[in-house]
Amino acid sequence: MKIGFPNHPRKNIIKEIDWIAKNGFDFVDLFFEEDKAIPEKIDVRKVKKLLKKYNLGTVGHLAWYLPIGSPIKSLRKAAISEACKYFPLFKQLGAEFVTVHSHWSPDLFSFEEGTKFQIESLKELVKKAKNFSLGLMYEPIDTPQDTIESVCRILNSIPQIFFHLDLGHLILFGKEPIEFIEKFHQKLKHIHLHDNFGNSDLHLPMGTGIIDWEKTLKILKTYYDGTITLEIFSRDKDYVLLSKEKLRKLWDKV
Ligand SMILES: [Zn+2]
């Protein structure tokens, strides 16, 4: 199992990667989005050199607010072409997989329509990513529409897509991450780890919310030994480092 951390897309990417490397992470979850981590502003040569120096791996991550499920066709098209600007960059920086997030149309559109819009965009994105030898991963976000049923519909409709399990998102509104692990482990390619109290997407340090980590990791470990990103947004990074220690210890124990 490998532990990573994301760069903050609104901060200097070189400084961000430097911190990640110096604090013993295995990889960077490349959060490439507005306003500092965009193709026009990233010095690929410099970033590549830094990753090599510290022997850091990478995973790609597109903006969570890309409107791939918009009811407006031209916005879906724009979301696809925006995503495509980042694929060459991820490839050059050694990523093999890229995350794209669920996106739901307003509730005057049905579940059928909401999933159909996403499926159309995702099919196109899978093809475009493949041109850069990148696999696409689908990450459900923090809405009540992100359910076992919706993930099932998306994954079954697009055989080439992988599953990105965000443990914090999938404990919200009475959901249970373990059910998602049991159901989709064959498609599972990447994990985001953070905690909350079940009603708001707080991105808290591990153990400060309601997730039963021992039980969850024990089940996860029976199916999975890949990359886990600590998607913890505390201002004081000591909490991130403490979560890293706790995760490693618990993973070894369960
Ligand atoms: Zn996430």
Boltz pocket constraint, residues with backbone or C-beta under 6 A from the ligand:
constraints:
  - pocket:
      binder: B
      contacts: [[A, 139], [A, 166], [A, 192], [A, 231]]
      max_distance: 6.0
